[in-house]
Amino acid sequence: MSKLLEIYQNITEQLAVEYQVDWPKTLQQASLKVESQKVPLNQLHTQLIAFSPTQGWYQTLDTVQILALNSTLNLETSDPIICGEFINEQGCSLHIRPQGVHRLVTLYTPNTGESLLSAKYKHVLQSHGLPNGKVAIYKLYWDINETKQPKYSRFLKIQQEKKS
């Protein structure tokens, strides 16, 4: 796999120069274990508390809430969580997505499991009461044999964008 990675990095460097585009040149070998389960809404808060998130975000019917670094997760709402993404001290990510009357909860554990290629990606956050320049950092994972689009994307953190 390292030969494939080397070839990819050489090609993306050449394309970046030729087309003056910032291609994802930082693909790295990575492994990721992915586990999903359907969780009833009445058990979701218990799972979130057990996960002990250090940072993340979640959406209810009324709002999007940001869990700042090392702040306490406040689940004092009567609105159900529709979706969300969190990370804990161990570097595991937990994503929540709607699935009928339940929620699909996916746990991403790095450095174990399937061998993949990965790169970091940032998404500029707008509004939600955040100061300008906040970005959400994600890690995208590609299957080695199917690199047309990422197989997984997992939340890493929210940070202030570094000015160049």
SEGUTI-662661 format. One record per residue: residue in three letters; x, y, z of N, C-alpha, C in turn; residue number from 1. Coordinates in nm, 2 decimals. Example, Ala and Ser with C-alpha at 12.3 -4.5 7.8 and 13.67 -1.06 7.14 Angstrom:
+--------+--------+--------+--------+--------+--------+--------+--------+--------+--------+------+
| drenti |    n_u |    n_v |    n_w |   ca_u |   ca_v |   ca_w |    c_u |    c_v |    c_w | lofi |
+--------+--------+--------+--------+--------+--------+--------+--------+--------+--------+------+
|    ALA |   1.32 |  -0.57 |   0.78 |   1.23 |  -0.45 |   0.78 |   1.32 |  -0.33 |   0.78 |    1 |
|    SER |   1.28 |  -0.22 |   0.71 |   1.37 |  -0.11 |   0.71 |   1.29 |   0.00 |   0.79 |    2 |
+--------+--------+--------+--------+--------+--------+--------+--------+--------+--------+------+
This chain:
+--------+--------+--------+--------+--------+--------+--------+--------+--------+--------+------+
| drenti |    n_u |    n_v |    n_w |   ca_u |   ca_v |   ca_w |    c_u |    c_v |    c_w | lofi |
+--------+--------+--------+--------+--------+--------+--------+--------+--------+--------+------+
|    MET |   0.08 |  -0.12 |   0.00 |   0.00 |   0.00 |   0.00 |   0.09 |   0.13 |   0.00 |    1 |
|    SER |   0.20 |   0.12 |   0.06 |   0.29 |   0.24 |   0.06 |   0.33 |   0.29 |  -0.07 |    2 |
|    LYS |   0.35 |   0.20 |  -0.17 |   0.38 |   0.23 |  -0.31 |   0.26 |   0.31 |  -0.37 |    3 |
|    LEU |   0.14 |   0.26 |  -0.35 |   0.02 |   0.33 |  -0.40 |   0.01 |   0.47 |  -0.35 |    4 |
|    LEU |   0.04 |   0.48 |  -0.22 |   0.03 |   0.61 |  -0.15 |   0.14 |   0.71 |  -0.21 |    5 |
|    GLU |   0.26 |   0.66 |  -0.23 |   0.37 |   0.74 |  -0.29 |   0.33 |   0.79 |  -0.43 |    6 |
|    ILE |   0.28 |   0.70 |  -0.51 |   0.23 |   0.74 |  -0.65 |   0.13 |   0.84 |  -0.64 |    7 |
|    TYR |   0.03 |   0.83 |  -0.55 |  -0.08 |   0.92 |  -0.54 |  -0.02 |   1.06 |  -0.50 |    8 |
|    GLN |   0.06 |   1.06 |  -0.40 |   0.12 |   1.19 |  -0.36 |   0.20 |   1.26 |  -0.46 |    9 |
|    ASN |   0.27 |   1.18 |  -0.54 |   0.35 |   1.24 |  -0.66 |   0.25 |   1.30 |  -0.76 |   10 |
|    ILE |   0.15 |   1.23 |  -0.79 |   0.05 |   1.28 |  -0.89 |  -0.02 |   1.41 |  -0.84 |   11 |
|    THR |  -0.06 |   1.41 |  -0.72 |  -0.13 |   1.52 |  -0.67 |  -0.04 |   1.65 |  -0.66 |   12 |
|    GLU |   0.08 |   1.63 |  -0.63 |   0.18 |   1.74 |  -0.62 |   0.19 |   1.80 |  -0.76 |   13 |
|    GLN |   0.20 |   1.71 |  -0.86 |   0.22 |   1.76 |  -1.00 |   0.09 |   1.83 |  -1.05 |   14 |
|    LEU |  -0.03 |   1.78 |  -1.01 |  -0.15 |   1.84 |  -1.05 |  -0.17 |   1.98 |  -0.98 |   15 |
|    ALA |  -0.13 |   1.98 |  -0.85 |  -0.14 |   2.11 |  -0.78 |  -0.06 |   2.22 |  -0.84 |   16 |
|    VAL |   0.06 |   2.19 |  -0.89 |   0.14 |   2.29 |  -0.95 |   0.08 |   2.32 |  -1.09 |   17 |
|    GLU |   0.04 |   2.22 |  -1.17 |  -0.01 |   2.25 |  -1.30 |  -0.14 |   2.33 |  -1.30 |   18 |
|    TYR |  -0.23 |   2.29 |  -1.21 |  -0.36 |   2.36 |  -1.21 |  -0.38 |   2.46 |  -1.10 |   19 |
|    GLN |  -0.27 |   2.49 |  -1.02 |  -0.27 |   2.58 |  -0.91 |  -0.39 |   2.56 |  -0.82 |   20 |
|    VAL |  -0.41 |   2.43 |  -0.78 |  -0.52 |   2.39 |  -0.69 |  -0.46 |   2.32 |  -0.57 |   21 |
|    ASP |  -0.52 |   2.35 |  -0.46 |  -0.47 |   2.28 |  -0.33 |  -0.53 |   2.15 |  -0.32 |   22 |
|    TRP |  -0.48 |   2.05 |  -0.38 |  -0.53 |   1.91 |  -0.37 |  -0.50 |   1.85 |  -0.24 |   23 |
|    PRO |  -0.57 |   1.75 |  -0.19 |  -0.54 |   1.69 |  -0.06 |  -0.41 |   1.60 |  -0.08 |   24 |
|    LYS |  -0.30 |   1.67 |  -0.06 |  -0.17 |   1.61 |  -0.08 |  -0.12 |   1.53 |   0.05 |   25 |
|    THR |  -0.20 |   1.54 |   0.15 |  -0.15 |   1.48 |   0.28 |  -0.22 |   1.35 |   0.31 |   26 |
|    LEU |  -0.25 |   1.27 |   0.20 |  -0.31 |   1.14 |   0.23 |  -0.21 |   1.06 |   0.31 |   27 |
|    GLN |  -0.26 |   0.99 |   0.40 |  -0.17 |   0.90 |   0.49 |  -0.24 |   0.77 |   0.50 |   28 |
|    GLN |  -0.16 |   0.67 |   0.54 |  -0.22 |   0.54 |   0.57 |  -0.28 |   0.55 |   0.71 |   29 |
|    ALA |  -0.40 |   0.49 |   0.73 |  -0.47 |   0.50 |   0.85 |  -0.55 |   0.37 |   0.87 |   30 |
|    SER |  -0.59 |   0.35 |   0.99 |  -0.69 |   0.24 |   1.01 |  -0.80 |   0.29 |   1.10 |   31 |
|    LEU |  -0.92 |   0.24 |   1.08 |  -1.04 |   0.29 |   1.14 |  -1.14 |   0.17 |   1.17 |   32 |
|    LYS |  -1.19 |   0.16 |   1.29 |  -1.29 |   0.07 |   1.32 |  -1.42 |   0.14 |   1.33 |   33 |
|    VAL |  -1.52 |   0.10 |   1.26 |  -1.65 |   0.16 |   1.26 |  -1.76 |   0.07 |   1.31 |   34 |
|    GLU |  -1.84 |   0.11 |   1.41 |  -1.94 |   0.03 |   1.47 |  -2.07 |   0.12 |   1.48 |   35 |
|    SER |  -2.18 |   0.07 |   1.42 |  -2.31 |   0.14 |   1.42 |  -2.41 |   0.06 |   1.49 |   36 |
|    GLN |  -2.50 |   0.13 |   1.56 |  -2.62 |   0.07 |   1.62 |  -2.74 |   0.17 |   1.62 |   37 |
|    LYS |  -2.86 |   0.11 |   1.61 |  -2.98 |   0.19 |   1.63 |  -3.01 |   0.20 |   1.77 |   38 |
|    VAL |  -3.03 |   0.33 |   1.81 |  -3.05 |   0.36 |   1.96 |  -3.19 |   0.43 |   1.97 |   39 |
|    PRO |  -3.28 |   0.38 |   2.06 |  -3.40 |   0.45 |   2.08 |  -3.37 |   0.59 |   2.14 |   40 |
|    LEU |  -3.46 |   0.69 |   2.11 |  -3.43 |   0.82 |   2.16 |  -3.42 |   0.83 |   2.32 |   41 |
|    ASN |  -3.50 |   0.75 |   2.39 |  -3.49 |   0.75 |   2.53 |  -3.36 |   0.70 |   2.59 |   42 |
|    GLN |  -3.27 |   0.64 |   2.51 |  -3.14 |   0.59 |   2.55 |  -3.03 |   0.67 |   2.50 |   43 |
|    LEU |  -3.06 |   0.77 |   2.42 |  -2.95 |   0.85 |   2.35 |  -2.87 |   0.93 |   2.45 |   44 |
|    HIS |  -2.93 |   1.00 |   2.54 |  -2.86 |   1.08 |   2.64 |  -2.77 |   1.00 |   2.72 |   45 |
|    THR |  -2.81 |   0.88 |   2.76 |  -2.73 |   0.79 |   2.84 |  -2.60 |   0.75 |   2.77 |   46 |
|    GLN |  -2.62 |   0.72 |   2.64 |  -2.50 |   0.68 |   2.55 |  -2.41 |   0.80 |   2.54 |   47 |
|    LEU |  -2.46 |   0.92 |   2.52 |  -2.38 |   1.04 |   2.51 |  -2.30 |   1.06 |   2.63 |   48 |
|    ILE |  -2.36 |   1.06 |   2.74 |  -2.29 |   1.08 |   2.87 |  -2.18 |   0.97 |   2.89 |   49 |
|    ALA |  -2.21 |   0.85 |   2.86 |  -2.11 |   0.74 |   2.87 |  -1.99 |   0.76 |   2.78 |   50 |
|    PHE |  -2.01 |   0.82 |   2.66 |  -1.91 |   0.85 |   2.57 |  -1.81 |   0.96 |   2.62 |   51 |
|    SER |  -1.86 |   1.05 |   2.70 |  -1.78 |   1.16 |   2.76 |  -1.72 |   1.25 |   2.66 |   52 |
|    PRO |  -1.80 |   1.31 |   2.58 |  -1.74 |   1.40 |   2.47 |  -1.67 |   1.52 |   2.53 |   53 |
|    THR |  -1.56 |   1.56 |   2.47 |  -1.48 |   1.68 |   2.51 |  -1.51 |   1.79 |   2.41 |   54 |
|    GLN |  -1.57 |   1.76 |   2.30 |  -1.60 |   1.87 |   2.20 |  -1.70 |   1.81 |   2.10 |   55 |
|    GLY |  -1.78 |   1.90 |   2.03 |  -1.87 |   1.85 |   1.93 |  -1.98 |   1.95 |   1.91 |   56 |
|    TRP |  -2.08 |   1.90 |   1.84 |  -2.20 |   1.98 |   1.81 |  -2.32 |   1.89 |   1.80 |   57 |
|    TYR |  -2.44 |   1.94 |   1.82 |  -2.56 |   1.86 |   1.80 |  -2.68 |   1.96 |   1.76 |   58 |
|    GLN |  -2.77 |   1.90 |   1.69 |  -2.89 |   1.98 |   1.64 |  -3.02 |   1.92 |   1.70 |   59 |
|    THR |  -3.10 |   2.01 |   1.75 |  -3.23 |   1.97 |   1.80 |  -3.33 |   2.04 |   1.70 |   60 |
|    LEU |  -3.46 |   2.03 |   1.73 |  -3.56 |   2.09 |   1.64 |  -3.54 |   2.24 |   1.64 |   61 |
|    ASP |  -3.50 |   2.31 |   1.75 |  -3.49 |   2.45 |   1.75 |  -3.35 |   2.51 |   1.73 |   62 |
|    THR |  -3.25 |   2.44 |   1.75 |  -3.12 |   2.50 |   1.75 |  -3.00 |   2.41 |   1.72 |   63 |
|    VAL |  -2.89 |   2.46 |   1.69 |  -2.76 |   2.39 |   1.68 |  -2.68 |   2.43 |   1.80 |   64 |
|    GLN |  -2.63 |   2.34 |   1.88 |  -2.55 |   2.36 |   2.00 |  -2.41 |   2.32 |   1.97 |   65 |
|    ILE |  -2.31 |   2.40 |   2.01 |  -2.17 |   2.37 |   2.00 |  -2.12 |   2.34 |   2.14 |   66 |
|    LEU |  -2.06 |   2.22 |   2.15 |  -1.99 |   2.18 |   2.28 |  -1.85 |   2.23 |   2.27 |   67 |
|    ALA |  -1.81 |   2.34 |   2.34 |  -1.68 |   2.39 |   2.33 |  -1.58 |   2.30 |   2.40 |   68 |
|    LEU |  -1.46 |   2.31 |   2.37 |  -1.35 |   2.22 |   2.42 |  -1.36 |   2.22 |   2.57 |   69 |
|    ASN |  -1.37 |   2.09 |   2.62 |  -1.37 |   2.06 |   2.76 |  -1.49 |   2.13 |   2.84 |   70 |
|    SER |  -1.59 |   2.17 |   2.77 |  -1.71 |   2.22 |   2.85 |  -1.80 |   2.10 |   2.88 |   71 |
|    THR |  -1.90 |   2.13 |   2.96 |  -1.99 |   2.02 |   3.00 |  -2.11 |   2.01 |   2.90 |   72 |
|    LEU |  -2.14 |   1.89 |   2.87 |  -2.25 |   1.86 |   2.78 |  -2.38 |   1.89 |   2.85 |   73 |
|    ASN |  -2.46 |   1.98 |   2.80 |  -2.58 |   2.02 |   2.86 |  -2.70 |   1.96 |   2.78 |   74 |
|    LEU |  -2.76 |   1.86 |   2.83 |  -2.87 |   1.79 |   2.76 |  -3.00 |   1.83 |   2.82 |   75 |
|    GLU |  -3.01 |   1.94 |   2.89 |  -3.13 |   1.98 |   2.95 |  -3.22 |   2.05 |   2.85 |   76 |
|    THR |  -3.28 |   1.97 |   2.76 |  -3.37 |   2.01 |   2.66 |  -3.48 |   1.91 |   2.64 |   77 |
|    SER |  -3.60 |   1.96 |   2.61 |  -3.71 |   1.87 |   2.59 |  -3.71 |   1.83 |   2.44 |   78 |
|    ASP |  -3.63 |   1.90 |   2.36 |  -3.63 |   1.87 |   2.21 |  -3.53 |   1.75 |   2.19 |   79 |
|    PRO |  -3.57 |   1.65 |   2.11 |  -3.48 |   1.54 |   2.08 |  -3.37 |   1.58 |   2.00 |   80 |
|    ILE |  -3.26 |   1.52 |   2.01 |  -3.14 |   1.54 |   1.93 |  -3.17 |   1.48 |   1.79 |   81 |
|    ILE |  -3.15 |   1.56 |   1.69 |  -3.17 |   1.51 |   1.56 |  -3.04 |   1.44 |   1.50 |   82 |
|    CYS |  -2.94 |   1.52 |   1.52 |  -2.81 |   1.47 |   1.47 |  -2.70 |   1.54 |   1.55 |   83 |
|    GLY |  -2.58 |   1.49 |   1.54 |  -2.46 |   1.55 |   1.61 |  -2.34 |   1.47 |   1.59 |   84 |
|    GLU |  -2.22 |   1.54 |   1.62 |  -2.09 |   1.48 |   1.61 |  -2.01 |   1.52 |   1.73 |   85 |
|    PHE |  -1.94 |   1.42 |   1.79 |  -1.86 |   1.45 |   1.91 |  -1.73 |   1.37 |   1.90 |   86 |
|    ILE |  -1.63 |   1.42 |   1.98 |  -1.51 |   1.34 |   2.00 |  -1.48 |   1.34 |   2.15 |   87 |
|    ASN |  -1.41 |   1.23 |   2.19 |  -1.37 |   1.22 |   2.34 |  -1.22 |   1.22 |   2.35 |   88 |
|    GLU |  -1.18 |   1.21 |   2.48 |  -1.03 |   1.22 |   2.51 |  -0.95 |   1.11 |   2.45 |   89 |
|    GLN |  -1.01 |   1.00 |   2.42 |  -0.94 |   0.89 |   2.36 |  -0.93 |   0.91 |   2.20 |   90 |
|    GLY |  -0.99 |   1.01 |   2.15 |  -0.98 |   1.04 |   2.01 |  -1.08 |   0.96 |   1.92 |   91 |
|    CYS |  -1.18 |   0.90 |   1.99 |  -1.29 |   0.83 |   1.92 |  -1.40 |   0.94 |   1.89 |   92 |
|    SER |  -1.46 |   0.92 |   1.77 |  -1.57 |   1.01 |   1.73 |  -1.70 |   0.93 |   1.74 |   93 |
|    LEU |  -1.81 |   1.01 |   1.77 |  -1.94 |   0.95 |   1.78 |  -2.03 |   1.04 |   1.70 |   94 |
|    HIS |  -2.10 |   0.98 |   1.60 |  -2.19 |   1.05 |   1.51 |  -2.33 |   1.00 |   1.53 |   95 |
|    ILE |  -2.43 |   1.09 |   1.53 |  -2.57 |   1.06 |   1.55 |  -2.64 |   1.11 |   1.43 |   96 |
|    ARG |  -2.72 |   1.02 |   1.37 |  -2.80 |   1.05 |   1.25 |  -2.94 |   1.00 |   1.27 |   97 |
|    PRO |  -3.05 |   1.06 |   1.22 |  -3.18 |   1.01 |   1.23 |  -3.20 |   0.88 |   1.15 |   98 |
|    GLN |  -3.28 |   0.79 |   1.21 |  -3.32 |   0.67 |   1.14 |  -3.46 |   0.63 |   1.19 |   99 |
|    GLY |  -3.56 |   0.69 |   1.12 |  -3.69 |   0.66 |   1.17 |  -3.71 |   0.73 |   1.30 |  100 |
|    VAL |  -3.77 |   0.65 |   1.40 |  -3.80 |   0.70 |   1.53 |  -3.67 |   0.68 |   1.62 |  101 |
|    HIS |  -3.57 |   0.62 |   1.57 |  -3.45 |   0.59 |   1.64 |  -3.34 |   0.69 |   1.59 |  102 |
|    ARG |  -3.22 |   0.67 |   1.65 |  -3.10 |   0.74 |   1.60 |  -3.00 |   0.63 |   1.57 |  103 |
|    LEU |  -2.93 |   0.65 |   1.45 |  -2.82 |   0.57 |   1.42 |  -2.69 |   0.63 |   1.48 |  104 |
|    VAL |  -2.63 |   0.56 |   1.58 |  -2.52 |   0.61 |   1.65 |  -2.40 |   0.53 |   1.60 |  105 |
|    THR |  -2.30 |   0.60 |   1.54 |  -2.18 |   0.54 |   1.49 |  -2.06 |   0.58 |   1.56 |  106 |
|    LEU |  -1.98 |   0.48 |   1.61 |  -1.86 |   0.50 |   1.68 |  -1.74 |   0.48 |   1.59 |  107 |
|    TYR |  -1.65 |   0.58 |   1.58 |  -1.53 |   0.56 |   1.50 |  -1.41 |   0.56 |   1.59 |  108 |
|    THR |  -1.34 |   0.45 |   1.58 |  -1.22 |   0.43 |   1.67 |  -1.10 |   0.42 |   1.58 |  109 |
|    PRO |  -1.01 |   0.52 |   1.59 |  -0.89 |   0.53 |   1.50 |  -0.78 |   0.43 |   1.55 |  110 |
|    ASN |  -0.69 |   0.40 |   1.46 |  -0.57 |   0.32 |   1.48 |  -0.60 |   0.17 |   1.51 |  111 |
|    THR |  -0.72 |   0.13 |   1.46 |  -0.75 |  -0.01 |   1.47 |  -0.85 |  -0.04 |   1.36 |  112 |
|    GLY |  -0.87 |  -0.16 |   1.31 |  -0.97 |  -0.19 |   1.21 |  -0.92 |  -0.19 |   1.07 |  113 |
|    GLU |  -1.00 |  -0.15 |   0.98 |  -0.98 |  -0.15 |   0.84 |  -0.87 |  -0.05 |   0.80 |  114 |
|    SER |  -0.78 |  -0.10 |   0.70 |  -0.67 |  -0.01 |   0.65 |  -0.73 |   0.08 |   0.54 |  115 |
|    LEU |  -0.70 |   0.21 |   0.55 |  -0.76 |   0.31 |   0.46 |  -0.65 |   0.41 |   0.43 |  116 |
|    LEU |  -0.69 |   0.50 |   0.34 |  -0.61 |   0.63 |   0.32 |  -0.69 |   0.74 |   0.38 |  117 |
|    SER |  -0.62 |   0.84 |   0.44 |  -0.70 |   0.95 |   0.51 |  -0.63 |   1.08 |   0.48 |  118 |
|    ALA |  -0.71 |   1.19 |   0.50 |  -0.67 |   1.33 |   0.49 |  -0.76 |   1.41 |   0.58 |  119 |
|    LYS |  -0.70 |   1.52 |   0.63 |  -0.79 |   1.61 |   0.71 |  -0.85 |   1.71 |   0.62 |  120 |
|    TYR |  -0.97 |   1.76 |   0.66 |  -1.05 |   1.85 |   0.59 |  -1.11 |   1.95 |   0.68 |  121 |
|    LYS |  -1.12 |   2.08 |   0.65 |  -1.18 |   2.17 |   0.73 |  -1.31 |   2.23 |   0.67 |  122 |
|    HIS |  -1.41 |   2.26 |   0.75 |  -1.53 |   2.32 |   0.71 |  -1.55 |   2.45 |   0.79 |  123 |
|    VAL |  -1.57 |   2.56 |   0.72 |  -1.59 |   2.69 |   0.78 |  -1.73 |   2.69 |   0.85 |  124 |
|    LEU |  -1.73 |   2.73 |   0.97 |  -1.86 |   2.74 |   1.05 |  -1.91 |   2.88 |   1.04 |  125 |
|    GLN |  -2.04 |   2.90 |   1.01 |  -2.10 |   3.03 |   1.00 |  -2.21 |   3.04 |   1.10 |  126 |
|    SER |  -2.24 |   3.15 |   1.15 |  -2.34 |   3.19 |   1.24 |  -2.33 |   3.10 |   1.37 |  127 |
|    HIS |  -2.45 |   3.05 |   1.42 |  -2.46 |   2.98 |   1.54 |  -2.39 |   3.04 |   1.66 |  128 |
|    GLY |  -2.38 |   3.18 |   1.65 |  -2.32 |   3.25 |   1.76 |  -2.17 |   3.23 |   1.78 |  129 |
|    LEU |  -2.11 |   3.18 |   1.68 |  -1.96 |   3.16 |   1.69 |  -1.89 |   3.28 |   1.64 |  130 |
|    PRO |  -1.77 |   3.31 |   1.70 |  -1.69 |   3.42 |   1.65 |  -1.64 |   3.38 |   1.51 |  131 |
|    ASN |  -1.62 |   3.48 |   1.42 |  -1.57 |   3.45 |   1.29 |  -1.44 |   3.37 |   1.29 |  132 |
|    GLY |  -1.42 |   3.29 |   1.19 |  -1.30 |   3.22 |   1.18 |  -1.29 |   3.08 |   1.24 |  133 |
|    LYS |  -1.41 |   3.03 |   1.29 |  -1.41 |   2.90 |   1.35 |  -1.43 |   2.80 |   1.24 |  134 |
|    VAL |  -1.36 |   2.69 |   1.25 |  -1.37 |   2.58 |   1.15 |  -1.38 |   2.45 |   1.22 |  135 |
|    ALA |  -1.46 |   2.36 |   1.16 |  -1.47 |   2.22 |   1.21 |  -1.37 |   2.14 |   1.13 |  136 |
|    ILE |  -1.29 |   2.06 |   1.20 |  -1.19 |   1.97 |   1.13 |  -1.25 |   1.83 |   1.13 |  137 |
|    TYR |  -1.24 |   1.77 |   1.01 |  -1.28 |   1.63 |   0.99 |  -1.17 |   1.55 |   0.93 |  138 |
|    LYS |  -1.17 |   1.42 |   0.95 |  -1.08 |   1.33 |   0.88 |  -1.16 |   1.25 |   0.79 |  139 |
|    LEU |  -1.12 |   1.25 |   0.66 |  -1.19 |   1.17 |   0.56 |  -1.11 |   1.05 |   0.53 |  140 |
|    TYR |  -1.17 |   0.94 |   0.51 |  -1.11 |   0.81 |   0.48 |  -1.15 |   0.75 |   0.35 |  141 |
|    TRP |  -1.06 |   0.70 |   0.27 |  -1.09 |   0.64 |   0.14 |  -1.05 |   0.49 |   0.15 |  142 |
|    ASP |  -1.13 |   0.41 |   0.09 |  -1.10 |   0.27 |   0.06 |  -0.98 |   0.27 |  -0.04 |  143 |
|    ILE |  -0.88 |   0.19 |  -0.02 |  -0.76 |   0.18 |  -0.10 |  -0.80 |   0.14 |  -0.25 |  144 |
|    ASN |  -0.90 |   0.06 |  -0.26 |  -0.94 |   0.01 |  -0.39 |  -1.05 |   0.09 |  -0.46 |  145 |
|    GLU |  -1.11 |   0.19 |  -0.39 |  -1.22 |   0.27 |  -0.44 |  -1.20 |   0.41 |  -0.39 |  146 |
|    THR |  -1.11 |   0.49 |  -0.46 |  -1.07 |   0.62 |  -0.41 |  -1.15 |   0.74 |  -0.47 |  147 |
|    LYS |  -1.26 |   0.71 |  -0.54 |  -1.34 |   0.82 |  -0.61 |  -1.40 |   0.91 |  -0.51 |  148 |
|    GLN |  -1.45 |   0.86 |  -0.40 |  -1.51 |   0.94 |  -0.29 |  -1.48 |   0.88 |  -0.16 |  149 |
|    PRO |  -1.48 |   0.96 |  -0.05 |  -1.45 |   0.91 |   0.08 |  -1.55 |   0.80 |   0.12 |  150 |
|    LYS |  -1.50 |   0.70 |   0.20 |  -1.59 |   0.60 |   0.25 |  -1.64 |   0.64 |   0.39 |  151 |
|    TYR |  -1.56 |   0.71 |   0.47 |  -1.60 |   0.76 |   0.60 |  -1.55 |   0.91 |   0.62 |  152 |
|    SER |  -1.62 |   0.98 |   0.70 |  -1.58 |   1.11 |   0.75 |  -1.61 |   1.12 |   0.90 |  153 |
|    ARG |  -1.51 |   1.16 |   0.97 |  -1.53 |   1.17 |   1.12 |  -1.49 |   1.30 |   1.17 |  154 |
|    PHE |  -1.57 |   1.35 |   1.27 |  -1.54 |   1.48 |   1.34 |  -1.42 |   1.47 |   1.42 |  155 |
|    LEU |  -1.33 |   1.57 |   1.42 |  -1.21 |   1.57 |   1.51 |  -1.22 |   1.69 |   1.61 |  156 |
|    LYS |  -1.25 |   1.81 |   1.56 |  -1.25 |   1.92 |   1.66 |  -1.31 |   2.05 |   1.59 |  157 |
|    ILE |  -1.33 |   2.15 |   1.67 |  -1.36 |   2.28 |   1.62 |  -1.25 |   2.37 |   1.68 |  158 |
|    GLN |  -1.20 |   2.45 |   1.59 |  -1.09 |   2.54 |   1.63 |  -1.09 |   2.67 |   1.56 |  159 |
|    GLN |  -1.02 |   2.77 |   1.61 |  -1.00 |   2.90 |   1.54 |  -0.91 |   2.88 |   1.42 |  160 |
|    GLU |  -0.96 |   2.93 |   1.30 |  -0.88 |   2.92 |   1.18 |  -0.75 |   3.00 |   1.20 |  161 |
|    LYS |  -0.64 |   2.94 |   1.16 |  -0.51 |   3.01 |   1.17 |  -0.50 |   3.10 |   1.05 |  162 |
|    LYS |  -0.46 |   3.23 |   1.08 |  -0.44 |   3.32 |   0.97 |  -0.30 |   3.31 |   0.91 |  163 |
|    SER |  -0.30 |   3.32 |   0.78 |  -0.17 |   3.30 |   0.71 |  -0.11 |   3.44 |   0.69 |  164 |
+--------+--------+--------+--------+--------+--------+--------+--------+--------+--------+------+
